[in-house]
Amino acid sequence: MSNTFGKLFRLTSFGESHGKAIGGVIDGCPSGIAIDEEYIQSQLDRRRPGQSDITTSRNEADKVEFLSGIFEGKTTGAPIAFVIWNADQHSNDYNNLKDVFRPSHADYTYQTKYGIRDHRGGGRTSARETINRVVAGAIARLALQELGIEIAAFTSQVGIIKLPKSYEHYNIADAEKNEIRCPDPVTAERMIELVRQVKAEGDTIGGIITCVAKGVPAGWGEPIYYKLHAILGNAMLSINACKGFEYGSGFDVSHKGSQLNDEFTTEKGKVTTKTNNSGGLQGGISNGQDIYFRVAFKPVATILKEQNTIDKEGNASTIKAKGRHDPCVLPRAVPIVEAMAAITLFDMYLLSKTNTK
């Protein structure tokens, strides 16, 4: 059951990093949604490896092949099955990891839980599984765009280098003009140089991605146990290397209520708020303002430096990884964050239709 996400719009994924293929089945997708396969492929291209010198050099086309659920360019209401074939695995690069556990990786926990693990590229724990999310997310985004909803994410911090202003001060579309996906060119160049420096040292570095959803109407989200921000947090924390989620003012709440409360007003007969410290969500339900949140990603656990560890027998050992790895996940994680946000929001839209009077 842990391989399925969503309540009505559901994605079930399969595949491993060094297996034959990665793929998934989308169930619960309504019929009649126009499918732009070029758009879906463009989202995969944003996630694919080998984009620049600050990402892994693994060379995969990541071409999606749809098997069912689409006819004459539209969804039929049937399950949408798809597959992406793996082609550029260097499995021998991982032979030295077979009997030892990488620090801060899922090697030990998977071995403990299942008694077996695929050491080649991390197997199921590899971020390559996120290809499936991007496919489903692209379909959800096509549906959301018909509702006037747009989702955009960008890199807002790498290491100690961060954007000095909030998202409203930038043209988020400018993030696609550089390889780190930061909307401010000056800050982006500093981030890129830091990633290059860390990569040259055989190390990795973490940071933060900010995501904004515009056009979400008031009333999406379910009270108590299926709050919209809780499901967004679930979606983001399911992404590889994600370590934290905050929305609106987040952890910056050590203020007086009079400073953080979003006062209601009306503009042109429409209810709005003077500020948006709530991040577009109150009581777990959207209030019509921009939904914005931040997602923290740790440094990639696999580094090209020698580290102390233990082997599967519990004996002290050392490890130095080989192969092709991202020095920073952020550039390729931006489309993944957008995809998971889209899946969540479209699912909430479908739920809102079933729960209205």
Secondary structure per residue as TSV (DSSP state, phi and psi in degrees):
chain	resnum	aa	ss	phi	psi
A	1	M	-	360.0	-24.3
A	2	S	T	-73.0	-3.7
A	3	N	T	-95.4	8.2
A	4	T	E	-120.7	135.8
A	5	F	E	-127.1	137.2
A	6	G	-	110.1	156.3
A	7	K	S	-102.5	-52.3
A	8	L	S	-104.7	-47.2
A	9	F	S	-92.6	102.4
A	10	R	E	-117.0	132.6
A	11	L	E	-110.3	125.6
A	12	T	E	-114.4	123.3
A	13	S	E	-110.7	159.2
A	14	F	E	-145.0	165.8
A	15	G	E	112.2	159.6
A	16	E	-	-127.7	163.2
A	17	S	T	-55.4	-43.1
A	18	H	T	-112.5	20.7
A	19	G	S	-82.9	-172.7
A	20	K	S	-69.9	-34.1
A	21	A	E	-159.0	164.1
A	22	I	E	-117.7	143.6
A	23	G	E	-168.2	-174.7
A	24	G	E	-167.4	172.7
A	25	V	E	-130.1	125.9
A	26	I	E	-102.0	120.1
A	27	D	E	-116.0	152.0
A	28	G	S	85.3	7.8
A	29	C	-	-77.3	125.5
A	30	P	-	-61.7	157.6
A	31	S	T	-78.5	159.6
A	32	G	T	87.7	1.4
A	33	I	-	-78.4	124.9
A	34	A	B	-69.5	126.4
A	35	I	-	-104.9	117.3
A	36	D	-	-101.4	98.0
A	37	E	H	-66.5	-29.0
A	38	E	H	-66.5	-38.9
A	39	Y	H	-65.1	-44.5
A	40	I	H	-60.3	-43.4
A	41	Q	H	-65.7	-34.6
A	42	S	H	-64.1	-34.1
A	43	Q	H	-69.0	-39.5
A	44	L	H	-64.1	-37.2
A	45	D	H	-63.9	-30.5
A	46	R	H	-70.7	-27.0
A	47	R	H	-92.6	-21.8
A	48	R	-	-61.1	152.7
A	49	P	S	-72.6	168.5
A	50	G	-	74.9	20.9
A	51	Q	S	-74.8	-32.2
A	52	S	S	-159.7	-177.9
A	53	D	T	-77.7	-2.2
A	54	I	T	-107.9	15.6
A	55	T	S	-126.5	169.9
A	56	T	-	-58.4	148.0
A	57	S	-	-89.6	4.6
A	58	R	-	-55.1	132.5
A	59	N	-	-107.4	95.8
A	60	E	-	-124.7	133.0
A	61	A	-	-72.0	-28.6
A	62	D	-	52.8	46.1
A	63	K	-	-83.2	120.9
A	64	V	-	-83.8	140.6
A	65	E	E	-123.1	115.9
A	66	F	E	-86.0	135.6
A	67	L	-	-107.8	-24.2
A	68	S	S	-162.9	168.7
A	69	G	S	85.6	-1.6
A	70	I	E	-130.5	130.3
A	71	F	E	-141.8	127.7
A	72	E	T	51.8	41.1
A	73	G	T	79.9	10.6
A	74	K	E	-135.6	153.0
A	75	T	E	-69.8	145.5
A	76	T	-	-100.9	-10.4
A	77	G	S	96.1	-11.9
A	78	A	S	-83.2	163.6
A	79	P	-	-56.3	136.1
A	80	I	E	-98.2	107.5
A	81	A	E	-99.4	141.7
A	82	F	E	-149.0	161.0
A	83	V	E	-146.0	147.3
A	84	I	E	-128.1	117.2
A	85	W	E	-80.7	133.9
A	86	N	-	-77.5	143.0
A	87	A	-	-136.7	-25.1
A	88	D	-	-121.0	50.9
A	89	Q	-	-83.0	137.4
A	90	H	-	-114.9	71.2
A	91	S	G	-62.1	-30.4
A	92	N	G	-64.5	-21.0
A	93	D	G	-63.3	-15.5
A	94	Y	G	-108.2	6.2
A	95	N	G	-60.2	-33.6
A	96	N	G	-74.3	-4.9
A	97	L	G	-100.2	-2.0
A	98	K	T	-59.5	-40.3
A	99	D	T	-113.5	9.7
A	100	V	B	-128.9	161.7
A	101	F	-	-107.7	124.9
A	102	R	-	-71.8	132.2
A	103	P	T	-58.2	136.2
A	104	S	T	63.8	14.0
A	105	H	S	-102.7	177.2
A	106	A	S	-90.0	8.2
A	107	D	H	-55.3	-53.5
A	108	Y	H	-66.0	-43.7
A	109	T	H	-68.6	-38.3
A	110	Y	H	-67.1	-41.5
A	111	Q	H	-62.2	-40.4
A	112	T	H	-68.0	-42.1
A	113	K	H	-73.3	-44.2
A	114	Y	H	-107.1	-15.9
A	115	G	S	75.7	6.1
A	116	I	-	-159.2	149.0
A	117	R	-	-152.5	151.3
A	118	D	-	-92.5	106.9
A	119	H	-	-79.0	-10.3
A	120	R	S	-75.8	102.1
A	121	G	T	68.9	12.2
A	122	G	T	90.6	-3.2
A	123	G	G	57.9	-125.4
A	124	R	G	-70.4	-22.5
A	125	T	G	-79.9	-6.5
A	126	S	S	-66.7	147.3
A	127	A	G	-66.6	-7.1
A	128	R	G	-63.8	-23.4
A	129	E	G	-61.3	-23.6
A	130	T	H	-70.6	-10.9
A	131	I	H	-54.4	-42.0
A	132	N	H	-59.5	-38.4
A	133	R	H	-66.9	-37.5
A	134	V	H	-66.2	-38.3
A	135	V	H	-63.0	-51.8
A	136	A	H	-63.6	-39.1
A	137	G	H	-64.5	-37.1
A	138	A	H	-65.0	-40.0
A	139	I	H	-65.7	-42.3
A	140	A	H	-62.3	-38.2
A	141	R	H	-67.0	-37.6
A	142	L	H	-60.4	-40.5
A	143	A	H	-68.6	-41.8
A	144	L	H	-66.9	-34.9
A	145	Q	H	-62.3	-33.5
A	146	E	H	-65.4	-21.4
A	147	L	T	-95.6	3.7
A	148	G	T	81.4	21.4
A	149	I	-	-106.5	129.8
A	150	E	E	-121.2	140.8
A	151	I	E	-124.4	133.1
A	152	A	E	-145.5	137.1
A	153	A	E	-126.2	162.5
A	154	F	E	-159.5	160.4
A	155	T	E	-78.6	121.3
A	156	S	E	-109.9	-12.3
A	157	Q	E	-158.2	136.7
A	158	V	E	-130.9	119.2
A	159	G	T	59.9	-128.1
A	160	I	T	-93.8	-1.9
A	161	I	E	-89.0	120.4
A	162	K	E	-140.3	157.5
A	163	L	-	-63.4	134.6
A	164	P	S	-78.1	-15.7
A	165	K	S	-126.3	167.6
A	166	S	-	-75.9	169.4
A	167	Y	G	-60.3	-26.9
A	168	E	G	-64.1	-19.0
A	169	H	G	-90.1	2.9
A	170	Y	S	-127.3	154.7
A	171	N	-	-88.8	102.5
A	172	I	G	-59.6	-29.0
A	173	A	G	-60.7	-24.4
A	174	D	G	-67.3	-14.7
A	175	A	G	-62.2	-27.5
A	176	E	G	-78.4	-0.3
A	177	K	G	-88.9	-3.2
A	178	N	S	-142.5	160.5
A	179	E	T	-73.4	-15.8
A	180	I	T	-90.7	-12.4
A	181	R	-	63.5	52.9
A	182	C	-	-116.0	132.5
A	183	P	S	-73.8	-11.9
A	184	D	S	-103.8	115.2
A	185	P	H	-61.5	-35.3
A	186	V	H	-68.8	-48.4
A	187	T	H	-64.4	-37.8
A	188	A	H	-59.6	-43.5
A	189	E	H	-64.8	-38.0
A	190	R	H	-64.9	-41.3
A	191	M	H	-62.8	-44.8
A	192	I	H	-61.4	-44.1
A	193	E	H	-63.6	-36.5
A	194	L	H	-65.5	-43.8
A	195	V	H	-63.1	-41.4
A	196	R	H	-62.3	-40.5
A	197	Q	H	-63.8	-45.6
A	198	V	H	-64.0	-41.0
A	199	K	H	-62.0	-41.6
A	200	A	H	-63.7	-25.8
A	201	E	T	-84.8	-2.5
A	202	G	T	75.5	21.7
A	203	D	-	-116.8	-177.1
A	204	T	-	-135.7	167.2
A	205	I	-	-147.3	149.7
A	206	G	-	-106.6	-176.3
A	207	G	E	177.6	-157.9
A	208	I	E	-134.0	141.0
A	209	I	E	-114.1	134.7
A	210	T	E	-105.4	139.1
A	211	C	E	-129.3	140.2
A	212	V	E	-129.9	132.1
A	213	A	E	-116.4	119.1
A	214	K	E	-108.5	143.1
A	215	G	-	93.2	2.4
A	216	V	-	-72.0	121.9
A	217	P	-	-73.3	166.1
A	218	A	T	-69.0	143.4
A	219	G	T	109.5	0.2
A	220	W	-	-89.6	136.7
A	221	G	S	122.6	152.0
A	222	E	-	-115.5	137.2
A	223	P	S	-64.1	158.3
A	224	I	T	67.2	-87.1
A	225	Y	T	-100.7	-1.5
A	226	Y	S	-133.1	43.0
A	227	K	-	-62.7	145.8
A	228	L	H	-60.7	-42.1
A	229	H	H	-69.4	-29.7
A	230	A	H	-68.2	-39.8
A	231	I	H	-73.4	-35.8
A	232	L	H	-61.4	-41.8
A	233	G	H	-62.7	-42.9
A	234	N	H	-57.8	-46.5
A	235	A	H	-60.9	-45.8
A	236	M	H	-71.4	-40.9
A	237	L	H	-71.6	-11.8
A	238	S	T	-82.2	-9.9
A	239	I	S	-77.7	138.8
A	240	N	T	-53.4	136.6
A	241	A	T	74.0	0.3
A	242	C	E	-73.7	132.9
A	243	K	E	-122.8	-8.4
A	244	G	E	-164.3	153.6
A	245	F	E	-143.1	134.2
A	246	E	E	-146.5	145.0
A	247	Y	E	-124.8	154.6
A	248	G	T	59.7	-135.3
A	249	S	T	-69.6	-15.1
A	250	G	T	58.6	-130.2
A	251	F	T	-81.2	-4.7
A	252	D	-	-86.5	63.9
A	253	V	-	-118.2	12.5
A	254	S	-	-82.5	61.3
A	255	H	S	-136.1	176.0
A	256	K	-	-79.7	152.6
A	257	G	H	-58.7	-35.2
A	258	S	H	-65.5	-19.3
A	259	Q	H	-90.3	-28.6
A	260	L	H	-105.5	-19.7
A	261	N	-	-60.5	136.9
A	262	D	-	-93.2	103.3
A	263	E	-	-73.3	136.7
A	264	F	E	-81.3	149.3
A	265	T	E	-155.3	177.9
A	266	T	E	-125.6	142.5
A	267	E	E	-132.8	119.7
A	268	K	T	55.0	39.2
A	269	G	T	78.5	7.1
A	270	K	E	-112.4	135.2
A	271	V	E	-70.2	132.8
A	272	T	E	-147.6	-177.7
A	273	T	E	-126.7	150.2
A	274	K	S	-71.0	-30.7
A	275	T	-	-131.2	173.8
A	276	N	-	-137.5	51.5
A	277	N	T	-68.5	-20.6
A	278	S	T	-76.3	-10.3
A	279	G	T	67.9	30.8
A	280	G	T	78.4	9.5
A	281	L	E	-137.0	130.1
A	282	Q	E	-140.3	128.1
A	283	G	T	66.2	21.1
A	284	G	T	82.7	6.6
A	285	I	E	-124.5	140.3
A	286	S	E	-65.5	143.7
A	287	N	-	-111.9	7.8
A	288	G	S	97.4	-10.1
A	289	Q	S	-88.0	171.5
A	290	D	-	-55.6	133.3
A	291	I	E	-92.8	120.0
A	292	Y	E	-135.6	144.5
A	293	F	E	-153.2	166.4
A	294	R	E	-125.1	143.1
A	295	V	E	-125.8	123.7
A	296	A	E	-95.2	132.5
A	297	F	E	-119.1	131.9
A	298	K	-	-76.0	166.4
A	299	P	-	-62.1	144.1
A	300	V	-	-54.0	131.9
A	301	A	S	-69.2	-30.8
A	302	T	-	-83.6	111.4
A	303	I	-	-120.9	160.4
A	304	L	S	-96.6	35.4
A	305	K	S	-120.4	152.3
A	306	E	-	-71.2	133.9
A	307	Q	E	-133.3	156.0
A	308	N	E	-84.9	142.7
A	309	T	E	-159.3	-163.8
A	310	I	E	-131.5	160.5
A	311	D	B	-93.1	-179.8
A	312	K	T	-68.6	-11.1
A	313	E	T	-93.9	-1.2
A	314	G	S	90.2	6.3
A	315	N	-	-83.3	143.2
A	316	A	E	-60.2	140.4
A	317	S	E	-153.8	175.2
A	318	T	E	-125.2	161.0
A	319	I	E	-146.3	140.8
A	320	K	-	-139.6	110.4
A	321	A	-	-67.8	153.5
A	322	K	-	-119.2	-178.6
A	323	G	S	92.4	-165.5
A	324	R	-	-111.4	119.2
A	325	H	-	-139.4	152.0
A	326	D	-	-73.3	130.0
A	327	P	S	-74.5	-18.4
A	328	C	-	-155.3	127.0
A	329	V	S	-79.3	-15.8
A	330	L	H	-55.7	-48.4
A	331	P	H	-58.5	-41.1
A	332	R	H	-83.6	-16.7
A	333	A	H	-81.2	-19.5
A	334	V	H	-55.7	-52.3
A	335	P	H	-66.8	-24.0
A	336	I	H	-71.2	-43.0
A	337	V	H	-60.4	-44.9
A	338	E	H	-60.6	-41.4
A	339	A	H	-63.7	-46.2
A	340	M	H	-67.1	-33.2
A	341	A	H	-64.9	-41.6
A	342	A	H	-65.7	-43.7
A	343	I	H	-59.9	-44.4
A	344	T	H	-63.7	-47.5
A	345	L	H	-67.7	-38.7
A	346	F	H	-68.4	-37.2
A	347	D	H	-61.3	-42.1
A	348	M	H	-66.6	-34.9
A	349	Y	H	-61.5	-47.1
A	350	L	H	-63.2	-39.0
A	351	L	H	-65.3	-37.1
A	352	S	H	-65.5	-31.2
A	353	K	H	-70.5	-32.0
A	354	T	H	-82.1	-19.4
A	355	N	S	-110.2	12.3
A	356	T	-	-89.9	154.2
A	357	K	-	-74.4	360.0
